[in-house]
Amino acid sequence: MSNQPISLRQALDSFDALWSPRIVTRVNGYDVRVAKAEGEHIWHVHDDTDEFFLVLDGELHISLREPEGERTVLLRQGAVFTVPAGTEHKPYAPSGVAILMFEPTGTPTVGDRHDEIPAHVDATTGHILKA
């Protein structure tokens, strides 16, 4: 990691892959990740950690399966939301989004438990594979 300022715009411009977060720095055992996303991710859950989202550009919907039922939160540019540990969720970006996330180092993008992973997604990292 760098001991110099980091441009999130430059970090986002350095890749095109969707749903493939890139670590821009680390803080106290947490990865600070940026990602581009469009379309649907998969239902997944992080058993032991919260997941923090900050929308840098665009709009992100996060569907949640909670004890009270299913709901969707809408995050527009500048909005933040934390998915509590143990909450099944599915992010969706209808027209593209740039996000920043905080997660403990080593947290898999597809969580600890998840729906079946499509063939075009790396089962270990959750990254979209190029065709």
N, C-alpha and C positions, 0 to 999 in steps of 0.2 A: 504494500500500500504506500501511497505517496504522502510525503509530509508537506505537499504543496496544495493550494486550492484546487478543487475539482469542478469542472464545468459539467453540470448535468446534461446540458444541451449537447456538448461534445461527446459525452459518454453515450447518449442515446443515438447520436448520428454515426457512431462507430459500428453499428450493427443493424441488420434488418429483420432478424429472426423474431417471430411472434411467440409469446408465452415462454420466453427463454431469458429469465432475469440474468443480469450481469452485476457482479459485485463491484461497487465503486469505492467502498472503504469499509473498514470494520471499526466498531465501537464497543468496548467492554464485552467482547464475546458475541457480538451481534453483527451480522452482515447488513450493510446498507446496499440494497439492490435497486436497479432501475430495469424496467421492462417495457416493451411495446406489446400491445395485445389488440386483437380484433376477433370477433366471433366468440364462441363459447370455449371455456376451459372445461374441466371435468369436476363432478361432485367429489369433494375430498375433505378430510378432517386432519388437523394437527392435534394429536391427543394431549400433548404437554406444553404447548406454547400458543400464545396469542399471535395473530398476524395483523400487522399494521399496514394500511394502505394510505398513500397520499397521491391524489390525482394531479399530475403536472400539466397535462393537456388532454382534452377530450372528455369523455364521459364513461364511467364504469358502473355497471350494475352488479351487485353481489346478492345472489339468492342464498337464503339461510334456512336451514331446517332446525327449528328450535322446539322446545317442549310444548310451546303454545301453538305451534303450527309453522307453516312455511311463509316467509316474507322476503321481499326484495328491497334492498336499500339502493338509492341512486346517489352516486358521487359525481359531482361536476368539478371542473378545474378548481383547484385550491382546497377541495374538501378532503377530510381525513376520516377514517373509520377503522376500528379495531375489531376483528373477528375473534371472539373469545376462544380460548383453548377448548377443544372437544366439540366445537360447533361445526357441523357439516355445512359446507358452503361451495358455491359455484360462481366464479366471476364470469361476466359477460360484457363484451364491449361491442355495441352494435355498429360503430363506425370508426373504430380505432381509438386508442388511448395510450398515453405515456404515464407510467406510475412509478412511484418510489415505495419500497417496502423495507421494513425492519424485521428481521427474523434471526433467531440464534444461528450462529455459524453451523453449516452442515444441514440445515433444515431442507428436506426435499420439497420441490415445487408442488409435487402431487400429494403431499401430506403423508401421514402414517397409514391411513386407510383411504381407499378411493374406488370409484367406479372403474370398470374395465378401461384400460388405457388403449386408445386407438393405435393402429399399427404405425402411424406417422409421428408418434410421440415416443421419445426415449423414456423407458420405464424407470430408469434410475434418476434422471435429472428432471424429467417433465418437459424437456426442451422439444420443440417441434423439429422434426428431422426434415431435411431438404429432400425432395423427390429425386 
